[in-house]
Amino acid sequence: MHAFRSTDLMTSEQLLADTGLSGRKAAPRLATNRVIRGDCIAAMNALPAGSVDLIFADPPYNLQLGGDLARPDGSHVDAVTDDWDKFASFETYDRFTRAWLKAAHRLLKPDGAIWTIGSYHNIFRVGAALQDEGYWILNDIVWRKANPMPNFKGTRFTNAHETLIWAAKGENSRYCFNYHAMKAMNDDLQMRSDWLIPICTGGERLKDGGAKAHPTQKPEALLYRILLACTRPGDVVLDPFFGTGTTGAVAKLLGRRWIGIEREEKYARLAEQRIAALLPLDGGTTLISEGKRAEPRIPFGSLVESGFVRPGTRLWGPGRRVGACVRADGSLDMAGRTGSIHQMGAAAQGLPSCNGWTFWHVEDDDGRLVPLDARRQAFRQTAATAA
């Protein structure tokens, strides 16, 4: 996270010159797993367009604090008082927000997405700017802090949450959402839009000289959930307000490629040290649950031509109340009517549609009826083993 100054708006050519990339005729290759030091807008403008799958942004909050915070016992409360969070006016903050969101939009692939987080001080302004820039909002997530800082003055409700906005690059983007992985993480229940996650404390909190290294370090659990939900192994994740590198650490752990942009040298150094010391998961443990939609489509005819279901086999509906015969081309003959397993299943029930894989059953060697889908799974497993 860092502040915005008009002098920070370097051109792409200037940044390329600073990084030794000037003079090349071809577009710069996207180097990943690194921290770029400098202004986030200039750095993003120097990266290739359409090269990033997901952006996580934790921009300055613009807290507008009127003075130091103190506990009832008089002790000082650590808060965001750094220069990078200070803006001259709302207009200045809005101009900064629109500039970095525009740069981020250019970087995203057509089916890319962005997550941005904030408090009540800034998230509504960021949300409006997102929509103005052409992003398509998918969800707002309430991060409920399990251990929030109390309101010491007793003048307001305890501020116990922050808001995340998840948005696709555009209305027609085919964004990544690993729905079944999120359901598996939540004991086979749909993941809700209110997340109860503790703030960053204890051993996870980075220290520098014995003091808290960053005032708003995000917990790894928060980034873990976001990256697992919205990226695949090998995807490129960009964090333009890198801080102490939580996004990069989790991306490395999960086998994603990452780029961090950070202007504060202390934060960049700590982030690099933190990520370098982290071992990534091996390939097998990064696999996630996927629904049947993610599996390759297998026509019933593939089972017929491969011998998993022979022509002439009798298929039965539930309770053997209706039967059909498999023909050589994979269609069914049901009392003189012909069609696919889905069409004939629907006709047998008088319905507009039907999943023929679960409606039709086939006899096993002992004469028991098993769903046709069991033969499909056997075919899929055999094909996967052969590959």
Buried (B, 14 or more C-beta within 10 A) or exposed (E): BBBBEEEBBBEBEBBBBBBEBEEEEEEBEBEBBBBBBBBBBBBBBBBEEEBBBBBBBBBBBBBEBEEEBEEEEEEEEEBBEBEBBBBEEEEBBBBBBBBBBBBBBBBBBEBBBBBBBBBEBBBEBBBEBBEEBEBBEBEEBBBBBEEBBEEBEEEEEEBBBBBBBBBBBBEEBEBBBBBBBBBBBEEEEEBEEEBEBBBBEEEBBBEEEEEEBBBBBBBBBBBBBBBBBBBBEEBBBBBBBBBBBBBBBBBBBBBBBBBBBBBBEEBBBBBBEBBEEEEEEEEEEBEBBEEEEEEEEBEBBBBBEEEBBEEEBEBBBBEEEBBBBBBEEBBBBBEEEBBBBBBBBBBBBEEEEBEBBEBBBBBEEEEEBEBBBEBBEEBBEEEEEEE
